[in-house]
Amino acid sequence: MKTKSRRKSLKPETSRICLGNYSLQNFRQALFNENKPYIKRSNWIGRMALFNLTVLMVSFPFALGGVILWLVTSLGQESWFLMIYKVLLALVLVSGFALFIILFVLHRFLVPLRAYHYSDTRNAKIHVGLTAYNDEICIADAVKDFKQNPLVDRVIVIDNNSKDNTYGAAVEGGTDFVFKEYNQGYGACCMRALEEAAHGLADDDIVILCEGDMTFSGNDISKFLSYIENCDIVLGTRATQELRATNTQMDWLINPANQVVAKMIQARFWGTRLTDVGCTYRAIRVGAYRRLKPYLWVRGNHFSPHMFIEALKMRMRVVEIPVVFKIRSGESKGVGSNKVKAARVALRMLRLLYAA
C-alpha cells in the first residue's frame, strides 16, 4: 500500500478589494476588506435565511390547519383560538418577508458573486474511488464498468470490513488497488476512497467518488468532466425521474424528503442549486479535496451532505448534475428503503446543517 500524502493543506482563499468604476460588483466588493473576510458575513446571512425558513416551514402548516378548523368547526368563535391563529399568521408573514429580504436584498448586496472560472481537463488524470461493503456479487462488474471508460486512469476499491469475498472479487474485476478500511462506516469508507484516489495526483487532476454496487454508471464520467472545468466539486443527483430506474429506494417518501433537506441547504448557501443530499457519485478537483480534507470527519451515513456543506462554507464552486441511477445489486448497506433509518440519517443531516 502506498504511503499517505503529506502535502500541507491549503487554506480557503479570500478575495481582495478591486476598486474601479461604480458598478454593482464594485459596490459589493467595497463593503469588505482583507481584515474582515466575506466568508464570515456570508455564513451569517445564510444562517439567518435558514432560521427564517425553518420558522416558515413550521408555522405555515399550523396556520393552514387553523384556517381549515375555522371553516369547518365552531372554533372560530373562541378567543383563545383566534389569539393562537393570529400568532401563527404573524410568524408566517414575518418569517416569509424576512426570508425574502435576506435572500434577494442582503445576499445580493452583501455577498460577492463568484466569478466565472475555467480549468482545462484535457491533460488531467482521473482516478476513481469505489466504496464497497459485502459487494462480492457486484464489485467486479462495477470495476469493469469504470475501467472500460478510456477517460479513467486508475480504479481503486476500498473494502470496508466486508464479511464476504469483496476483496478477491475486486481483484478479479481488474482493479488497480484494493485497500482495507478498518474504521466501519459509509463516511469512513468515502474518506479513505478520496484519500487513496488522490494520492500522487496534481492539484488539477480529478477524483471520482462512487459506490461499487452498480447503482451508478461509469459512462456518466463525461458529464462530470463537462462541468468540473468550471467548478471545484460536481455532485450527482438521483432526483431526475427520466434517468432513474423504477423500484429504487428513491420512492414516494424518501425522494421528496430528500429534496426538502436539499432545499434547506440551498437556502443556507444561496446561489447553489441542490436536489439530492444522499448521492455518493461526485467529482472533485484534487486541489479542492486537499483544502477540504482537514474539515472532513463524519464516518456515518450522513457523510454525503457533510462533504459539500463544508465545501460550501469555504465558498467552493459546487454544482449538481443528473446521473443515471439503477437498481442496487445485492443488499443495501446504507439507508435503502428503511424509513426509520432514513429518518435518523435525515436528523443527523439537519444537525450538520444547523451547526454550519
C-alpha positions in Angstrom: 0.0 0.0 0.0 1.3 3.4 -0.8 2.0 5.9 1.9 -0.4 8.7 2.5 0.2 12.1 1.0 1.8 14.5 3.4 1.2 17.7 1.5 0.2 20.6 3.6 -3.5 21.6 3.3 -4.2 25.0 1.8 -6.5 27.4 3.5 -9.6 28.8 1.7 -8.8 31.9 -0.3 -10.3 35.3 0.4 -10.8 37.9 -2.2 -9.1 41.3 -2.4 -10.9 44.6 -3.0 -11.0 45.7 -6.6 -11.8 49.4 -6.8 -12.8 50.9 -10.1 -16.0 52.1 -11.7 -19.0 52.5 -9.5 -20.6 49.3 -10.8 -22.8 47.0 -8.6 -20.0 44.4 -8.4 -17.5 47.1 -7.2 -20.1 48.3 -4.7 -20.3 44.8 -3.3 -16.6 44.3 -3.1 -16.1 47.7 -1.4 -18.1 46.5 1.6 -15.3 44.1 2.5 -11.7 44.3 3.3 -8.9 41.9 4.0 -9.3 42.2 7.8 -13.0 41.1 7.5 -13.2 38.1 5.2 -16.5 38.0 3.4 -16.9 34.3 4.2 -17.9 35.1 7.8 -20.5 37.6 6.6 -21.8 35.2 4.0 -22.2 32.4 6.7 -24.2 34.7 9.0 -26.5 35.7 6.2 -27.0 32.1 5.4 -27.8 31.2 9.0 -30.4 33.9 9.2 -32.0 32.6 6.0 -32.1 29.1 7.3 -33.6 30.3 10.6 -36.4 32.2 8.9 -37.1 29.3 6.5 -37.4 26.9 9.5 -39.9 29.2 11.2 -41.9 29.5 8.0 -41.9 25.7 7.4 -43.0 25.0 10.9 -45.6 27.8 11.3 -47.2 27.6 7.8 -48.8 24.1 8.2 -50.3 25.1 11.6 -51.6 28.3 10.2 -53.2 26.4 7.3 -54.7 23.9 9.7 -56.1 26.8 11.6 -57.8 28.1 8.5 -59.4 24.7 7.9 -60.6 24.4 11.5 -62.0 27.9 11.3 -64.0 27.0 8.2 -65.4 23.5 9.3 -65.8 24.0 13.1 -67.0 26.5 15.6 -63.6 27.2 17.0 -63.5 30.5 15.2 -65.8 31.8 17.9 -63.3 31.1 20.6 -61.0 33.9 21.7 -58.0 31.6 22.6 -58.2 30.0 19.1 -58.2 33.5 17.5 -55.1 34.5 19.5 -53.2 31.4 18.6 -54.1 31.8 14.9 -53.0 35.4 14.9 -49.6 34.4 16.4 -49.2 31.7 13.7 -50.2 34.1 10.9 -47.8 36.7 12.2 -45.0 34.1 12.3 -45.7 33.1 8.6 -45.8 36.7 7.4 -42.8 38.0 9.3 -40.6 34.9 8.6 -41.6 34.9 4.9 -40.9 38.6 4.5 -37.6 38.3 6.4 -36.5 35.4 4.2 -37.3 37.4 1.0 -35.2 40.4 2.3 -32.3 38.1 3.3 -32.2 36.2 0.0 -33.0 38.9 -2.5 -31.6 42.0 -0.8 -28.9 41.2 1.8 -27.5 38.3 -0.1 -27.4 40.3 -3.3 -25.6 43.3 -1.9 -23.5 41.9 0.9 -22.3 38.6 -0.6 -19.9 39.0 -3.5 -20.6 36.8 -6.6 -18.2 34.0 -7.5 -16.7 34.9 -10.9 -16.5 32.5 -13.9 -13.7 30.0 -13.6 -12.2 27.7 -16.2 -9.6 25.0 -15.8 -8.8 22.6 -18.7 -9.4 18.9 -18.1 -7.8 17.6 -21.2 -4.5 16.7 -19.5 -6.0 15.8 -16.1 -5.6 12.3 -14.7 -8.8 10.7 -13.4 -8.8 8.3 -10.5 -12.0 6.6 -9.4 -12.5 5.5 -5.8 -15.2 2.9 -5.2 -16.6 2.1 -1.8 -17.6 -1.5 -1.0 -19.1 -3.4 1.8 -20.3 -7.0 1.2 -20.4 -6.4 -2.5 -18.9 -9.6 -3.7 -21.6 -10.2 -6.3 -21.2 -6.8 -8.0 -17.9 -5.2 -7.3 -16.1 -6.9 -10.2 -18.8 -5.6 -12.6 -18.5 -2.1 -11.1 -14.7 -2.1 -11.5 -15.0 -3.3 -15.2 -17.7 -0.6 -15.8 -15.3 2.2 -14.8 -12.2 0.5 -16.2 -13.7 0.3 -19.7 -14.0 4.1 -19.8 -11.0 5.4 -21.7 -11.0 8.6 -19.6 -10.2 6.7 -16.4 -6.5 6.2 -15.5 -7.0 4.2 -12.3 -9.7 2.5 -10.3 -9.3 2.0 -6.6 -11.6 -0.1 -4.3 -12.0 0.4 -0.6 -13.2 -2.7 1.3 -14.9 -1.6 4.5 -14.6 -4.8 6.6 -16.7 -6.9 4.2 -17.7 -10.3 5.5 -17.7 -11.9 2.1 -15.1 -12.1 -0.6 -15.4 -8.5 -1.8 -11.6 -8.1 -1.8 -11.0 -11.0 -4.1 -13.8 -10.1 -6.4 -12.4 -6.6 -6.8 -9.0 -8.1 -7.7 -10.6 -10.4 -10.2 -12.5 -7.5 -11.7 -9.2 -5.8 -12.6 -9.0 -3.0 -10.0 -5.6 -1.3 -9.8 -5.6 -1.3 -6.0 -7.7 -2.6 -3.1 -7.4 -1.2 0.4 -9.0 -2.3 3.6 -10.6 0.4 5.7 -11.0 -0.8 9.3 -13.0 2.1 10.6 -16.5 1.0 10.0 -19.0 3.4 8.3 -20.0 4.9 5.0 -18.2 8.1 5.7 -15.0 6.5 6.8 -15.0 4.4 3.6 -15.7 7.5 1.5 -12.9 9.5 3.1 -10.4 6.6 2.6 -11.5 6.3 -1.1 -10.9 10.0 -1.6 -7.5 9.9 0.1 -6.2 6.9 -1.8 -7.6 8.1 -5.2 -5.9 11.5 -4.7 -2.6 10.0 -3.8 0.2 11.0 -6.2 -2.1 13.3 -8.3 -1.5 17.0 -9.1 -4.0 19.7 -7.9 -5.6 20.0 -11.3 -6.3 16.2 -11.5 -9.7 14.8 -10.7 -11.0 12.2 -8.3 -14.3 10.4 -8.9 -16.1 9.0 -5.8 -18.7 6.3 -6.3 -20.2 3.2 -4.8 -19.4 -0.2 -6.0 -22.9 -1.7 -6.1 -23.7 -1.0 -9.7 -26.3 1.7 -8.9 -24.3 4.2 -11.0 -22.8 4.2 -14.5 -19.2 4.7 -15.5 -20.4 6.4 -18.7 -21.6 9.4 -16.7 -18.0 10.4 -16.1 -18.0 12.5 -19.2 -20.9 14.5 -17.7 -18.8 15.3 -14.7 -15.9 16.4 -16.8 -18.1 18.8 -18.7 -18.8 20.8 -15.5 -15.6 20.2 -13.5 -13.9 22.6 -15.9 -15.7 25.4 -14.2 -16.1 24.0 -10.6 -14.3 22.6 -7.7 -16.9 19.9 -7.0 -19.6 18.3 -9.2 -22.3 16.4 -7.4 -24.6 13.8 -8.9 -28.4 13.9 -8.3 -30.7 10.9 -8.4 -33.8 13.1 -8.4 -34.3 13.1 -12.2 -37.0 10.6 -12.9 -36.1 10.2 -16.6 -32.6 8.9 -15.6 -33.8 6.7 -12.7 -34.9 3.1 -12.8 -38.2 2.1 -11.2 -38.2 0.3 -7.8 -35.1 2.1 -6.5 -35.0 3.4 -2.9 -35.9 6.9 -4.2 -39.6 6.2 -3.6 -42.7 8.2 -2.8 -41.3 9.3 0.6 -37.5 9.3 0.5 -37.3 11.2 -2.7 -39.4 14.3 -1.7 -38.0 14.2 1.9 -34.5 14.2 0.4 -35.3 17.2 -1.8 -36.8 19.1 1.2 -33.5 18.8 3.1 -31.6 19.7 -0.1 -33.6 22.9 -0.5 -33.0 23.8 3.1 -29.2 23.5 2.4 -29.8 25.6 -0.7 -31.4 28.4 1.3 -28.4 28.3 3.8 -25.9 28.5 0.9 -28.0 30.6 -1.5 -26.8 30.5 -5.1 -26.2 26.8 -5.3 -28.9 24.6 -6.7 -29.4 21.3 -4.9 -32.0 18.5 -5.2 -30.2 15.5 -3.6 -28.3 15.1 -0.3 -27.5 11.4 -0.4 -25.9 10.8 -3.8 -22.3 9.4 -3.4 -21.4 9.8 -7.1 -19.3 13.0 -7.4 -16.2 14.5 -8.9 -13.7 16.8 -7.2 -10.5 18.5 -8.2 -7.6 17.2 -6.2 -6.6 20.7 -5.1 -10.1 21.3 -3.8 -10.0 18.0 -2.0 -6.7 18.8 -0.3 -8.2 22.1 1.0 -11.3 20.3 2.2 -9.7 17.2 3.7 -8.9 18.7 7.2 -12.6 19.5 7.7 -14.0 16.1 6.9 -14.7 13.9 9.9 -18.2 12.3 9.6 -17.9 8.5 9.4 -21.6 7.7 9.3 -24.3 7.7 6.5 -24.6 11.4 6.6 -21.2 12.0 5.1 -22.5 13.0 1.7 -24.0 16.3 2.7 -21.3 16.9 5.3 -18.7 16.9 2.5 -20.4 19.5 0.3 -21.6 21.6 3.3 -18.0 22.0 4.3 -17.1 22.9 0.7 -19.9 25.5 0.5 -18.8 27.0 3.8 -15.4 27.6 2.1 -17.1 29.2 -0.8 -16.1 26.5 -3.3 -17.8 26.2 -6.6 -20.3 23.3 -6.3 -22.8 22.3 -9.0 -25.2 19.4 -9.3 -25.9 17.3 -12.4 -28.4 14.5 -13.1 -26.9 11.0 -13.3 -28.2 7.5 -14.1 -29.5 5.7 -11.0 -30.1 1.9 -11.3 -31.4 -0.8 -9.1 -28.9 -1.8 -6.5 -27.2 -5.2 -6.7 -27.4 -7.2 -3.5 -28.5 -5.9 -0.1 -28.5 -2.2 0.7 -25.7 -1.1 3.0 -27.0 2.4 3.5 -30.5 3.7 4.2 -32.1 1.8 1.3 -35.9 1.8 1.7 -35.8 1.6 5.5 -37.9 4.7 6.5 -36.8 4.6 10.2 -33.2 4.5 9.3 -33.7 7.2 6.7 -35.4 9.4 9.4 -32.4 9.0 11.7 -29.9 9.9 9.0 -32.0 12.9 8.0 -31.9 14.2 11.5 -28.1 13.9 11.6 -28.0 15.8 8.3 -30.2 18.5 9.7 -27.9 18.7 12.8 -24.9 19.2 10.4 -26.8 21.9 8.6 -27.9 23.9 11.6 -24.3 23.7 13.0 -22.8 25.0 9.8 
